[in-house]
Amino acid sequence: MNGTASPAALPEREIELLDGLTYAVSHDLRAPIRAVVGYAAVFDEEYGVQLDDEGRRLLSIISREAKRTMAMVDALLEFSGVARQALLAEALDMTAMVREVALELAPGNVEVFTIEPLPEAHGDRALIRRVWSALIANALQATSGRPTPRIRVWATEEPGRVVYHTLDNGIGFDMKYRDQLFAVFQKLHHDRDFPGLGIGLAAVKQIVGRHDGEVWAEGRLDAGATFSFALPTGRAM
Amino acid sequence: MTKYDDIDILLVEDSDTDAEMTIRALRRSNFLNRLYWVRDGVEALDFIMCRGEFSERDPQQMPKVLLLDLKMPRLSGIEVLRELKSQPETRAIPVVVMTSSNQDRDIAECYRLGVNSYVTKPVQFASFSEAIANIGMYWLMVNEAQR
């Protein structure tokens, strides 16, 4: 951790314990949620026609919320997966990767992006791609209500590290809540403005941390945001 | 011939709700064929090896496919798989493992032990078809339709 205030690091063995707990809980929680989703579907299939509109509305809420719980549990599982899996570090063409991700997430909208040439990085391809996916999805979401959305991606080189930045002209955030940005299931905006589980940026923090890097954000409410992550250069991981 | 003979699918699942959902999914997709449901690894091995409750079963008649849950009381799916794949008489029975999530840590171990395919719960038509295709048993899909 470079200078930022952070709680005392947990011993390795406690991290392992926590990770094991996350895994067990999320794994075992899937079974009852699966039953709720499944039986609600069967109920709808077999008795749906006998219900009035209000009955169907209530049933659809049960079903929707159970599916949301399942999605959260799945996200937790995947999250605990990042902590466990071994990093496969290789040289990464970051410019190509960002273009790919932008094209994938906004196929009809690539004119929104300005992607400057980015220095190569050294890291796990699948994981770093998830970092870009989360940051770009976040920027797209934040700018979705804007008349002319703009997203700019560039990098700056510092001694021993490269810092990659994503700037958008979206809804931004209040700096006093910035510590919450990267917490699991924590969101700074309401569901109706900013759908999603609130796990993307938490995963970004975890992945960048596993690469011995750092991530932070700057923004102003209603005036855009910049997300930056730094990855160390010039040494084997 | 006992009611345990001439079984196409042996479902090994401890959860009543998961079993009901799986049986429903298979029935809806005309996959049901002749299915027998046992509730843990001990019962599964007793069935296959014709022991205990299943001692009258004809040992020549093996299920065409085993649909195996991993996490069960007494004897887990992994142990069942290990046992079946280590015996020459039972090694050839195709085993499809049912996992709670594709992040399951046990999937790699299952492949090491020789599992034929896996599906993620809830078991759905598409994933089950794929698993059945993986083990080359297309006819399991059309059995019902031919009757």
Interface residues (C-beta under 8 A of the other chain):
Chain A: Y23 H27 D28 R30 A31 R34 A35 V37 G38 Y39 V42 D74 L77 E78 G81
Chain B: S15 T17 D18 M21 R24 S100 S101 Q103 D104 R105 K121 P122
